[in-house]
Amino acid sequence: MSYLNVFRPVEGAVLDLESLQAVADASDRLLETWLGVTWPGASSIVLEGFEVRGDLSQNGPPGTVRPDSKSENVIVSPGSAVLTGRNGRRYLFRVDEELAAPWPTAAGPGVDGVLVLLPKVEVASLGDSVRAARERIVTVLGFVRPDQADAAFLLPLASSLGNGRDWATDLRRTWQPDHPAIKTIVKRFEDLERTVWRAEPEGSVWDRQVLGRNWVRYQTVAASALQSAKLSLLTRASTTLDRVRTLDALFEALHGSVERAATELLQMVGAGDAAGPYRKVGERILRGNG
């Protein structure tokens, strides 16, 4: 029979180890549930901050940053995140100062790797032989190989794009609507809308007359989809998963109306492994399952 211990203080009751364990487990269960609803399967996520210092790049998927090539270190801003330790427990962690880590090679930003945040759980003690009923969680900033970055106890912050300059940062993050990268995405939507209204009647959807013989109808469908995606990003905080889903739905709408705009959207988010989570945009359609 399955059961759950819930801490419930009662006058005169014994405070045993299982009661204390129920207190200790409460935050872990809460964070696990929240992660399961927000991003099924995710073990960690940036809530705010932990931004790689650098300029937003015009190339690559949303949030791509170009760090200072002359700096010996990568600098990450203060922030907060939900992390998972090697012990499988979830922690809500906040850092109030900048973090720095040396680039692993003399090539600086040109290294092929993933910048990660690792929670390190340390046993707390009151002396040489007295153990305290608490743990100390510290974070370690460093680099791992791309094939190691999926470990549950690592939070990926940035991944090199392979061009020796740019790093994709929108891997597992929450952004508010006023984040500079969101503003960049919205600006690209506006560029796509100009493409929609300038496009000439063309594409397989037009050839099959899926929406009839009025080209303005196709343009209106595409423009409406762009406006909907824009509002989705500008009216609430969104995770990387939310943004991928939004752009994927946008791609399908554009592919079914003004195909040239759909092609430009794919060029916007990048291609292949370098696109990170954004490689899922258009995947169903492009594989012929749409």
Backbone hydrogen bonds, N-H to C=O, Kabsch-Sander energy under -0.5 kcal/mol:
donor,donor_aa,acceptor,acceptor_aa,energy
13,A,10,V,-2.3
16,D,14,V,-1.2
20,L,16,D,-1.8
21,Q,17,L,-2.4
22,A,18,E,-1.8
23,V,19,S,-1.3
24,A,20,L,-2.4
25,D,21,Q,-2.2
26,A,22,A,-0.8
26,A,23,V,-0.7
27,S,23,V,-0.6
28,D,24,A,-0.6
29,R,25,D,-2.6
30,L,26,A,-2.2
31,L,27,S,-2.6
32,E,28,D,-2.3
33,T,29,R,-2.4
34,W,30,L,-2.5
35,L,31,L,-2.6
36,G,32,E,-2.2
37,V,33,T,-1.7
38,T,34,W,-2.8
39,W,35,L,-3.1
42,A,39,W,-2.4
45,I,82,V,-1.9
46,V,172,R,-2.5
47,L,80,S,-2.2
48,E,80,S,-1.7
50,F,78,P,-1.5
53,R,75,I,-3.2
55,D,66,R,-1.7
57,S,64,T,-3.0
64,T,61,P,-1.4
65,V,167,W,-3.2
66,R,55,D,-2.8
69,S,67,P,-0.5
71,S,68,D,-1.2
74,V,101,A,-3.0
76,V,99,L,-2.9
77,S,51,E,-2.4
79,G,95,V,-1.5
80,S,48,E,-2.5
81,A,93,F,-2.5
82,V,45,I,-2.5
83,L,81,A,-0.6
83,L,91,Y,-3.1
85,G,89,R,-2.4
88,G,85,G,-2.0
91,Y,83,L,-3.0
93,F,81,A,-2.8
93,F,91,Y,-0.7
95,V,79,G,-3.1
99,L,76,V,-2.8
101,A,74,V,-1.7
103,W,72,E,-2.2
108,G,105,T,-1.7
110,G,107,A,-2.0
111,V,108,G,-1.6
113,G,111,V,-0.8
114,V,144,V,-2.4
115,L,158,A,-2.7
116,V,142,G,-3.1
117,L,155,L,-2.2
118,L,140,V,-2.7
120,K,138,V,-4.0
121,V,119,P,-0.6
122,E,120,K,-0.6
122,E,136,R,-3.2
124,A,134,R,-1.3
126,L,130,V,-2.9
127,G,130,V,-0.9
131,R,129,S,-0.6
132,A,124,A,-2.0
134,R,132,A,-1.7
136,R,122,E,-3.1
137,I,135,E,-0.5
138,V,120,K,-2.5
138,V,136,R,-0.6
140,V,118,L,-2.5
142,G,116,V,-2.1
144,V,114,V,-2.1
148,Q,145,R,-2.3
149,A,145,R,-0.6
149,A,146,P,-0.8
151,A,148,Q,-1.3
154,L,151,A,-1.8
155,L,117,L,-2.2
157,L,115,L,-3.4
158,A,115,L,-1.5
159,S,168,A,-2.5
160,S,113,G,-2.3
161,L,166,D,-2.3
167,W,65,V,-2.9
168,A,159,S,-2.9
170,D,62,P,-0.6
171,L,169,T,-2.1
172,R,169,T,-0.5
174,T,46,V,-0.9
175,W,238,S,-2.9
179,H,176,Q,-2.1
182,I,179,H,-0.6
183,K,179,H,-2.0
184,T,180,P,-1.8
185,I,181,A,-2.1
186,V,182,I,-2.5
187,K,183,K,-2.1
188,R,184,T,-2.0
189,F,185,I,-2.0
190,E,186,V,-1.9
191,D,187,K,-1.7
192,L,188,R,-2.3
193,E,189,F,-2.3
194,R,190,E,-1.6
195,T,191,D,-1.8
196,V,192,L,-2.3
197,W,193,E,-2.1
198,R,194,R,-1.4
199,A,195,T,-1.3
207,D,203,G,-2.5
208,R,204,S,-2.0
209,Q,206,W,-1.2
210,V,205,V,-2.1
212,G,209,Q,-1.2
215,W,213,R,-0.7
217,R,214,N,-1.1
218,Y,214,N,-0.9
219,Q,215,W,-2.1
220,T,216,V,-2.6
221,V,217,R,-2.1
222,A,218,Y,-2.1
223,A,219,Q,-2.8
224,S,220,T,-2.4
225,A,221,V,-1.9
226,L,222,A,-1.9
227,Q,223,A,-2.1
228,S,224,S,-2.3
229,A,225,A,-2.3
230,K,226,L,-2.2
231,L,227,Q,-2.5
232,S,228,S,-2.0
233,L,229,A,-1.5
234,L,230,K,-1.7
235,T,231,L,-1.0
238,S,175,W,-2.4
240,T,173,R,-1.5
243,R,239,T,-2.3
244,V,240,T,-2.5
245,R,241,L,-2.4
246,T,242,D,-2.6
247,L,243,R,-2.6
248,D,244,V,-2.3
249,A,245,R,-2.5
250,L,246,T,-2.2
251,F,247,L,-2.5
252,E,248,D,-2.1
253,A,249,A,-2.0
254,L,250,L,-2.7
255,H,251,F,-3.1
256,G,252,E,-1.3
257,S,254,L,-1.7
259,E,257,S,-0.7
261,A,258,V,-0.9
262,A,258,V,-1.2
263,T,259,E,-2.2
264,E,260,R,-1.9
265,L,261,A,-2.0
266,L,262,A,-1.8
267,Q,263,T,-1.8
268,M,264,E,-1.7
269,V,265,L,-1.7
270,G,266,L,-1.1
274,A,271,A,-0.6
275,A,272,G,-1.6
276,G,273,D,-1.9
278,Y,275,A,-1.8
279,R,276,G,-1.8
280,K,277,P,-1.6
281,V,278,Y,-1.6
283,E,280,K,-1.9
286,L,282,G,-2.9
287,R,283,E,-1.7
288,G,285,I,-1.7
289,N,284,R,-2.3
290,G,284,R,-0.5
